Amino acid sequence: MNRVYVCSCFGITEKQVKEHADAGACTPRQIASVSKAGTDCGSCVRRIQGLLGRGACPRRELLEQGNGATVLAADTEPAPRPELSEAA
């Protein structure tokens, strides 16, 4: 299986970043909170930003509509984190 690693420090793949984004993570900081990607050397943060793009972000849209409390409540619960596989 061909894996494209985004974060070498924590072994986070492009696929994992996209899965977290699909689950609602809209920023590199939100990706970091669920996967640790970008929290060590930081060299992957721009790559994560590129993967997230400038597309629609449900949390950002809620903030713009004035539903910030809804966003904050959603941030208090941890996002699901797929386990890293041991085999490469």
C-alpha positions as CSV (number, residue, x, y, z in Angstrom):
1,M,0.0,0.0,0.0
2,N,1.4,3.4,-1.0
3,R,1.1,6.0,1.8
4,V,1.9,9.6,1.5
5,Y,3.1,11.0,4.8
6,V,2.3,14.5,5.7
7,C,3.8,14.5,9.2
8,S,6.9,12.4,9.5
9,C,7.3,13.2,13.2
10,F,4.0,11.4,14.1
11,G,3.5,9.2,11.0
12,I,0.3,11.0,9.9
13,T,-0.7,10.4,6.3
14,E,-2.5,12.5,3.7
15,K,-5.4,10.1,4.0
16,Q,-5.7,10.6,7.7
17,V,-5.6,14.4,7.4
18,K,-8.4,14.2,4.8
19,E,-10.4,11.9,7.1
20,H,-10.1,14.4,10.0
21,A,-11.1,17.2,7.6
22,D,-14.2,15.2,6.5
23,A,-15.0,14.8,10.2
24,G,-15.0,18.6,10.7
25,A,-11.4,19.7,11.3
26,C,-11.0,22.9,9.3
27,T,-7.6,24.3,10.4
28,P,-4.1,23.0,11.0
29,R,-4.7,23.6,14.7
30,Q,-7.8,21.4,14.7
31,I,-5.9,18.7,12.8
32,A,-3.1,18.9,15.4
33,S,-5.6,18.5,18.2
34,V,-6.8,15.2,16.9
35,S,-3.6,13.8,15.4
36,K,-0.6,15.8,16.8
37,A,0.5,16.5,13.2
38,G,2.3,19.8,13.1
39,T,3.1,20.0,16.8
40,D,6.7,18.9,16.7
41,C,9.0,20.3,14.0
42,G,6.1,22.2,12.2
43,S,7.4,21.5,8.7
44,C,4.1,19.9,7.7
45,V,1.8,22.7,8.7
46,R,1.8,24.3,5.2
47,R,1.2,20.9,3.6
48,I,-1.8,20.5,6.0
49,Q,-3.0,23.9,5.0
50,G,-2.8,22.9,1.4
51,L,-4.8,19.7,2.0
52,L,-7.5,21.6,3.8
53,G,-7.7,24.2,1.1
54,R,-10.0,27.1,1.2
55,G,-13.2,25.0,0.8
56,A,-16.3,25.2,2.9
57,C,-15.8,24.8,6.6
58,P,-18.9,24.0,8.7
59,R,-17.4,25.5,11.9
60,R,-16.3,28.7,10.0
61,E,-19.8,29.0,8.5
62,L,-21.4,28.7,11.9
63,L,-19.1,31.5,13.3
64,E,-20.0,33.7,10.4
65,Q,-23.7,33.1,11.0
66,G,-23.2,34.1,14.6
67,N,-23.5,30.6,16.1
68,G,-20.2,30.7,17.9
69,A,-21.6,29.0,21.0
70,T,-22.5,26.0,18.8
71,V,-18.9,25.9,17.5
72,L,-17.4,26.1,20.9
73,A,-19.6,23.3,22.2
74,A,-18.6,21.1,19.3
75,D,-14.9,21.8,20.1
76,T,-15.2,20.6,23.7
77,E,-15.8,17.0,22.6
78,P,-12.8,15.1,21.2
79,A,-13.0,14.2,17.6
80,P,-12.6,10.5,16.8
81,R,-9.0,9.5,16.1
82,P,-8.3,6.5,13.8
83,E,-5.5,4.4,15.2
84,L,-2.2,4.4,13.3
85,S,-1.4,1.1,11.7
86,E,1.9,-0.5,12.8
87,A,2.7,-2.0,9.4
88,A,4.0,0.1,6.6
